[in-house]
Amino acid sequence: FFAQRIDHFSAPAPGASPTTFQQQFFVNETFWDAGKGPVILYICGEAPCSGIPDNWMQEYAQALNARMVALEHRFYGKSQPFSSLSASHLKYLSSKQAIEDIAAFMAAEKRALGVRYSGGEALPWITIGCSYAGALSAWYRLKHPELTHGSLSSSGVVHAILDFTAFDEQIATAAGPVCAEQLRAITAEIERSMREDRHGTLKLFDASYFEDDGDFYYLMADAAAETSTFFFVQYILMV
């Protein structure tokens, strides 16, 4: 864990507590040419971070003899600045604060590598992120070019669009007409079930903890989108 500042943009009020929180991070040095190879920082997005992803990042690290690091996003998983999610606390949940989290963490890691290895502080760092975290990766490169040699922004959502429907349209196209129709039928059935028996429906999906129905509908929609996006279409058709 890394002792991270809660607020990067203003000095803490006298006697304020807490001023820092424990931010979780992970390190994998399997492929690293210790003290010489670059460092790849995987930016975890809006979900708990379970470690170094077992995906194409591993291939990059192996090809570059790189050290792999993953940093959990504030307010997710074990990286909780506060014990409650009140409005006064959630004001610290922003992309701007997250970018400065990365900067503070990276600066500290550079110093630590400088202690371990001659020239370790000057090793090149590359950030990687997907979707929202992809946007963070791109913005971070723009905001802190002095700390990073490059960034990879996979499907980075760097431009906010109100009522953005193109994503769902692409999901329908990728799924194909038959599967897309089944997804629509499933959505309609869930909405009907929620109208008739909200409690029973939420319990069926082990989602009784949701206070806002919008969060539940988002979960259902995102599950279908993720399934289609990552090519599990055959499973949907079978179900």
Buried (B, 14 or more C-beta within 10 A) or exposed (E): EBEBBBBBEEEEEEEEEEEBBEBBBBEBBEBBEEEEBBBBBBBBBEEEBEBBBEEEBBEBBEEBEBBBBBBBBBBBBEBBBBEEEEEEBEEBBBEEBBBBBBBBBBBEBBEEBBEEBEEBBEBEBBBBBBBBBBBBBBBBBEBBEEBBEEBBBEEBBEEEEEEEEEEBEEBBEBBEEEBBEBBEEBBEEBBEBBEEEBEEBBEEBEEBEBEEEEEBBEEBBEEBBEBBBEEEBEEBEEE
